[in-house]
Amino acid sequence: MNTYHCGVYILMGALLLSCGSHQVKQIEPSSKTQEKDIQIVKEWPKTVEPQKVEIKAGEVSLLAVPGSFNSEGSLECNDKAFKFYVSNNKLISFISETYFSKEKPYSCFYSWQGEKVKVADFYVVKKDFPSERLNVDKKRVFLNKKDAARAARENKLRAKAYASSPNRPLFFEPFILPIESFVTSIYGSKRIFNKKKQTQHLGTDYRAAVGVPIKAANRGKVVISRDFFYTGNTIIIDHGLGIFTMYGHLSKRHVQEGEVVTIGDIIGLAGATGRVTGPHLHWGVTVNGFAIEGDSLVSASEGLPR
């Protein structure tokens, strides 16, 4: 082989090695569902433009940050880990703010392979909550040992269910309300039961006569379908990404634990079971461990990339 051909082959080899070091890596999605969880890793997103987001105590906001992210990274906001997924070169997450917020601004950081970049700045807006007084069966307020033990077991069962949500969405479209009805008690109300016990109402109550059909707010897996001391016949659905919806005081439950329901499915009938003053639906929403206002999840999910 002459000197000319050697030089050509050496040059071609160098070019191939150079291209290979910048090759786009594609990671296959974990399933064939519509989660849109196909990741394309290009370069580390060192020049991400942080999103500016306002959020209120007890609400949730959608975070959608353009960039070449990898789902194997991590997302942390205010020293708390949040679940996320990547779709169409965007990091997608639902960031929740606790009802007990200290109303201080904070930032969100994405980390991967030892690198860290700021993706958002959150500004917490003050929110006031009303007070209300209720009179219910005193046995549901001041518990005997047997009922207290039962309530404690049920709290542990709920906590276990809330700790097992997958890191990807199980839903494909925005959330909906479980019932179209008048709100009788808003989220966040400061409650005084029987003039003595004080609590917070971390859900929304809708007027509903016994037997009114209740819909699943979105696609997901039923993780709880049981009779609980406080919320009576109760259904909890895991929607992935740490998002759960709870339906309480039902007269009938139409789904079993382990079932996958789709958005709008009739999962039960309204009732007056548990600690109630009358028939209604209690709808609770939990995102990444924080009980938040359901309406804010419906609104935030409308901004999901299509």
N, C-alpha and C positions, 0 to 999 in steps of 0.2 A: 504494500500500500504506500502511495507517495505522500509527501508532506502535505499537499493540498487537501487530499481526502481525509487525512488524520485531523486536520484543522476543522473541516466541515463537521465531522462526527463529534468532535469535542464541543464545538459550538452548539450543535443540536442538543447534545446531552445536557449542557448547562441551561439551555432554554427550557427543556422539559422539567428539570429540577426546580427552576425558578417558578414556573407555572404551578407546579405541584404544591409549592409552599403557600400559594394563595388560592388554592382550590376551594370552591364552595362546598361545604359539607351539609348534606341533607339528613335529617333524623326522621325516621318513619314514625307516624302517629301510633299511639298505643292501641287504637282500635279503629274499626271502620265506621264509627258513628260520626255525627256531625259536629263533634266538639271543635273542629277547626284547629287542632293542636299540632299542626305541622310546623316544625321549627327550621329556619334557615340561618345557619351561623356564618356570618361573613367576617366582620372585624369587631373588636371590642368597642362598644358604644361610648367612647370617651367624650364625645361632644353632644350628648343628649341635652336637649333644652328642657329644663325642669318645668313641669306643669304647675300652674298656680290654681289652687282649689280652695273654695270656701266650704265649710261644713259646720253643721249645728250639732249640739249635744243630742245624742239619741238618734242620729241619722246616719245614712250611708251615702257615699259618693262613688261614682265610677271613675277609675283611673285608667286612661288609655294613652300610653306613651309610645310614640314612634321610635323605632330603633332596631338594631340587630341583636335581639335578646335570645337567651337560651332558657328553656323551661327547667333546666337542671340547676339554675341559679337560685338565689333567695331574695326575698323582698322584706324589708323591715321598715316599719313606720312607728315613730314614737317608742322605740325599743320593743316593739311587738312584731312578731313574724306574721305576714299575711300571705294567703294562698293566691296564686296568679296563674295565668296561662298566656301563651303567645299565639297571636293570630294575625296574619297579613302584616308581619313585621311590626306588631304593636304588643306591648306588654299590657295585659288587661287584668284588672283587679278591682274588687269592691272593698273600699276602705270604710270601716265603720268607726264611729265615735261614741264612746260610752255615755250613757245618761248622766253619769257622775263626773263628767268632764271638768278638768281644771281650767278649761278655756284658754289654753296656751298654744301658740303656734308650734308646729313641728315639721320635720322633713321626712321623706321616704327615700331609702337607698336600696339600689339593686346591687347584689354582689355575685361574682362568678370567677372562679379560678384565681382567688386571691386579690382580685380587683374590686373596686367599689365606686359607684357613681350615683349622684343625686338625681332622682327622677321626678320629684314633686315637693312642693312646699304647701302645707295645709294651714289655713287660717280658721280658727274656731270662732264661730259667731254665737253670741249669747242667746239663749232661748229660755223663756219663762214657761212654767207649767202651772196649771190651776190646781185647786184642792177640791175634794169632795168627801162627803160623809155618807157611810153606808151602814145599814143594819141587817145583819145576816144571822143565821143559826149560830149561837155562841159556841157550839161544839166545833164549828169550823174556824173559830178565831182563837179560842183558848183550848188547846189540844190536851187530851189525856195521854197517858204514856203509850197506849196502844196506837192511837192515831198519830202521835208524834213519831213513833218508830216507823210507821208505814210511810209517812210523808218523807222521812229521811231516806228510806230505801228508794223511793220514787225519784228523789233528787239525784241520787247516785246513778240511777238508771238513765236519767236524762243526760247527766254529765258524760256518761260513757258514750252515749249515742252522738253527742255533739263533738266528741273528740276524734271521730273516725271518718270525717268527710274526705273524699278524694281531692286531689290537687287539680282536677279538671272540672269543667262545668258538665252537669248531666242534662242541662236545658239548652234549647236552641233558639229561643225567642224571649222577648221581654216578659216580665211577670205581670200577672193580672190580679185584681182583687178577688177574694173567694166568694164574695156575695155583693150585689148592688143593693145597698140598704142604708138607712140612716145610722150615723154613728152616735151611740148613746154614751160612750165614755172614751175620750181620746187617750192616746198614748202619753205616758208621763205624768198622769194625774197623781197628785199626792193624796192618798186615801187614809181616812180614819175609820176603822171598823168598830162599830158598837161604842163609839165615843172614847175608845181607849187605844187600840192597836193601830200603829201608823205603818204604812207600806207605800210602795210606788207601783202604779199600774203600768207595767212595761209591755203593753199590748194594746190592741184596739178592739172595742166592743161594738158589734153591729146588731141592730134590732132584727130579730128573727124568731118567728113563731116556731113551736115544736113541729118538726117534720119538713122544714124548708131545706131544699137541697144545698149542699156546700161543695164548692169546686176546688180542685187542686190549683194553687196559684201558678204552678209551672211543673214541668217534667221533673221527676226525681224518684228516689227510692224511699219507701215507707220504712222508717226505722223504729217507730213506736206506734202501736195501736192497742191501747189498754185503757182500763178504768183507773183514774188517779184520784187521790183524795181531794185536792183542791180544784182541779180542772175537769173532773168527771171523765166521761168518755173522751179520750184524747187521741189525736193523730199527729204525728210529727214526720215531716218529709225532708230528706236530705237531698239538696239540689246540687251538691258538689261545691267546691271553692269555699267550704266553710259556711254555706248559706242553708239555713233551715227555716221552714215555716211550720207553725203549730196551730191546731184547730181544736178548741176546747169547749166543754159543756155540751157535747153532742148527745142526741137521743139514740142515734144508731151509727155504727161504724161499718162501712162497706168494703174496707180494704184490710189486708193482713200485713204483718211485718214481713219485709222481704220483697213485697210486690213493687213493681215499677209502674208508676202512673204517668199519664201525659197531662199536659196543660188543659184545664177545663173539665177533667174527669170528675164525676160526682163521687166523692169519697165518703160522704156521710150525710146525716140529717141534723139540723139544729135542734137544740134541746135545752134542758135546765138541770143538768147533772153537776155534781160537785158544789163548790161554794158560790152560790148565785143568789140574786134577789129576784130573778125571773128569767124566762127563756131568752137566750141571745147566743151569738157566736163570739167567742174570744179568739182573735187572730193574733198570734205572736210571731215575730220574725227575729232570728238570731244570725248575726254575721260575724264570723271570726271571734266567737265568744261573747259578743256584745248584743244585748237585747235592744233592737232599734225599731223605729217607727216604720210600719209596713209601707205606708204611702211613699216614703223616700226610696225604698227598694224598687217599687213600681216605676217611679220617675227616673231613677238612676239607670235602670236596665233598658230604658228606651233609647239610651245613647250607645248601646252595644253595636260594634261594627257589623254590618250586614254583608 
